[in-house]
Amino acid sequence: MYVVLGANGRVGGETARALIASGNAVRLVLRRPEQAEKWAGTGAEIAIGSIEDGSGLVEALRGASGAFLLMPPPVEGDPFRRADELGSALSEAVRRAELPRVVALSSVGAQHETGTGIIATLNRLEKHLTGAAPSLTFLRPGYFVETWSEVVQAVLAEGVLPTFLEPSLKIPMVSTTDVGRTAAGLLGDGVTGARTVELRGPDDWSANDVAAAFGRALGRPVTASFIAPEARTAVLARAGVPPAIAEALLGMYDGIAGGRVEHAEGAERRRGSVALDDAVSRIVQSVEAEAREPAA
């Protein structure tokens, strides 16, 4: 039995689906009972709980062969204090449940304590979890291709891809499909001890590459539109991002531009198989499918 946190999110969902497809018994930890509807018929066991519910999380983890753990992205308050709170709670639950195996979602660049903005919250998570289980893997993927879905409306309406990344800069990117498949494989591969696995897509890609992929998916030109550093705070404020979260996000982009997401010494390097065009096409298909759904 494998436990998966965050199954209604991108990476947790992909991990759960990969485990189920491989015939594994899976227990999904969901925050609310209504979130279980989408998993009906999959054979997955459902546990209702959260990281904040220490006793409930321990019970959800108890008896499992391993678990895929992640820290939900911060939406308010001090993201670094929140990372310490959640990291401590996860570590305590793993120890109390005597969980033998953990794969924890982190990020490229998480080897740095500072200089990477919000990625540094995952440095704190890793520190809290270190030593919590006999087998512990930190999975550090690159920038999620699916994150570009957050600006897809501008792509569709205006033919531009807004980006805080310098358009020609190639960085580690990867589809969440590859992340989920890799996480599922790491849970079942039998390797013991502590390790760090960095995951990128088949190639490193730039915002220009992503714009071109959107163009091919839509059959019309799409260009990357670089948002200068001095304009970014206002952009995030208009999107309703709280100041502390915005500062941490902008720090991440500064860290990427400064080369802080380079390979970490001692980490295993892997590449996924999902092509950029395929991942972007799925984003477009998802948006088009939502547009066809009747209004409630």
Long-range contacts (C-beta under 8 A, 24 or more apart in sequence): 1-25, 1-26, 1-27, 1-45, 1-63, 1-64, 1-65, 2-26, 2-27, 2-64, 2-65, 2-66, 2-67, 2-68, 2-187, 2-188, 3-27, 3-28, 3-29, 3-47, 3-60, 3-61, 3-64, 3-66, 3-67, 3-68, 4-28, 4-29, 4-67, 4-68, 5-29, 5-51, 5-67, 5-68, 5-69, 5-70, 6-70, 6-72, 7-39, 7-44, 8-35, 8-38, 9-70, 9-72, 10-144, 10-146, 10-176, 11-70, 11-105, 11-141, 11-144, 11-176, 11-179, 11-180, 11-183, 12-68, 12-70, 12-180, 13-180, 14-176, 14-177, 14-179, 14-180, 14-181, 14-183, 15-68, 15-179, 15-180, 15-183, 15-184, 16-44, 16-180, 17-180, 18-180, 18-181, 18-183, 18-184, 18-185, 19-184, 19-187, 20-44, 22-184, 22-188, 24-184, 24-188, 27-60, 27-64, 29-57, 29-60, 51-86, 51-89, 51-90, 51-93, 52-89, 54-89, 54-92, 54-93, 57-89, 57-90, 57-93, 57-97, 58-93, 58-96, 58-97, 59-97, 61-93, 61-94, 61-97, 61-99, 62-97, 62-98, 64-97, 64-99, 65-100, 65-101, 65-187, 66-99, 66-100, 66-101, 66-102, 66-103, 66-135, 66-187, 66-188, 67-94, 67-99, 67-101, 67-102, 67-103, 67-187, 68-103, 68-104, 68-105, 68-183, 68-184, 68-187, 69-94, 69-102, 69-103, 69-104, 69-105, 69-129, 70-104, 70-105, 71-105, 71-121, 71-122, 71-125, 73-118, 74-118, 74-121, 74-245, 74-248, 75-242, 75-245, 76-242, 76-244, 76-245, 77-242, 77-244, 78-244, 79-118, 79-121, 79-244, 79-245, 79-248, 80-120, 80-121, 80-124, 80-248, 82-121, 83-121, 83-122, 83-124, 83-125, 84-124, 84-128, 86-125, 87-124, 87-125, 87-127, 87-128, 87-129, 88-128, 90-125, 90-128, 90-129, 90-132, 91-128, 91-129, 91-132, 94-129, 94-132, 94-133, 95-132, 95-133, 99-132, 99-133, 100-133, 100-134, 100-135, 101-133, 101-134, 101-135, 101-136, 101-187, 102-129, 102-132, 102-133, 102-135, 102-136, 102-137, 103-137, 103-139, 103-183, 103-186, 103-187, 104-129, 104-136, 104-137, 104-138, 104-139, 105-139, 105-141, 105-179, 105-183, 106-138, 106-139, 106-140, 106-196, 107-140, 107-141, 107-142, 108-140, 108-141, 108-142, 108-172, 108-198, 108-200, 108-261, 108-264, 109-140, 109-255, 109-256, 109-260, 109-261, 109-262, 110-138, 110-140, 110-264, 111-264, 111-265, 111-267, 112-255, 112-260, 115-251, 115-255, 115-258, 115-260, 116-251, 116-252, 116-255, 116-260, 116-261, 117-247, 117-248, 117-249, 117-250, 117-251, 117-252, 117-253, 117-254, 117-255, 118-245, 118-248, 118-249, 118-251, 118-252, 119-252, 119-255, 119-260, 119-261, 120-251, 121-248, 130-194, 134-192, 134-193, 135-191, 135-192, 135-193, 135-194, 136-193, 136-194, 136-195, 137-186, 137-191, 137-194, 137-195, 137-196, 137-197, 138-195, 138-196, 138-197, 139-179, 139-182, 139-183, 139-186, 139-197, 139-199, 140-196, 140-197, 140-198, 140-199, 140-264, 140-267, 141-172, 141-174, 141-178, 141-179, 141-182, 141-198, 141-199, 141-200, 142-171, 142-172, 142-173, 142-174, 142-198, 142-199, 142-200, 142-201, 142-204, 142-261, 143-171, 143-172, 143-173, 143-174, 143-256, 144-173, 144-174, 144-175, 144-176, 144-179, 145-173, 145-174, 145-175, 145-176, 145-201, 145-205, 145-210, 145-274, 145-276, 145-279, 145-280, 145-283, 146-175, 146-176, 146-279, 146-283, 148-210, 148-214, 148-280, 148-283, 149-283, 149-286, 149-287, 152-214, 152-283, 152-284, 152-287, 155-211, 155-214, 155-218, 155-222, 156-218, 156-287, 159-220, 159-221, 159-222, 159-223, 160-211, 160-222, 160-223, 160-224, 160-225, 161-207, 161-210, 161-211, 161-214, 161-222, 161-223, 161-224, 161-225, 162-225, 162-227, 162-235, 163-207, 163-210, 163-224, 163-225, 163-226, 163-227, 164-226, 164-227, 164-232, 164-250, 164-253, 165-206, 165-207, 165-226, 165-253, 165-256, 165-257, 166-207, 166-226, 166-257, 167-206, 167-207, 167-208, 167-211, 167-224, 167-226, 168-206, 168-207, 168-208, 169-206, 169-207, 169-256, 169-257, 170-203, 170-204, 170-205, 170-206, 170-209, 171-204, 171-205, 171-206, 171-256, 171-261, 172-198, 172-200, 172-201, 172-204, 172-261, 173-200, 173-201, 173-204, 173-205, 173-210, 173-276, 174-199, 174-200, 174-201, 174-272, 174-274, 175-201, 175-272, 175-274, 175-278, 175-279, 177-272, 177-274, 177-279, 178-272, 178-273, 178-274, 179-272, 181-272, 182-270, 182-272, 195-268, 196-264, 196-266, 196-267, 196-268, 197-267, 197-268, 197-270, 198-263, 198-264, 198-267, 198-268, 198-269, 198-270, 199-270, 199-271, 199-272, 200-269, 200-270, 200-271, 200-272, 201-271, 201-272, 201-274, 201-275, 201-276, 201-279, 202-271, 202-272, 202-273, 202-274, 202-275, 202-276, 203-276, 205-276, 209-276, 210-276, 210-280, 213-276, 213-277, 213-279, 213-280, 213-281, 214-280, 214-284, 216-277, 216-280, 217-277, 217-280, 217-281, 217-283, 217-284, 218-284, 229-254
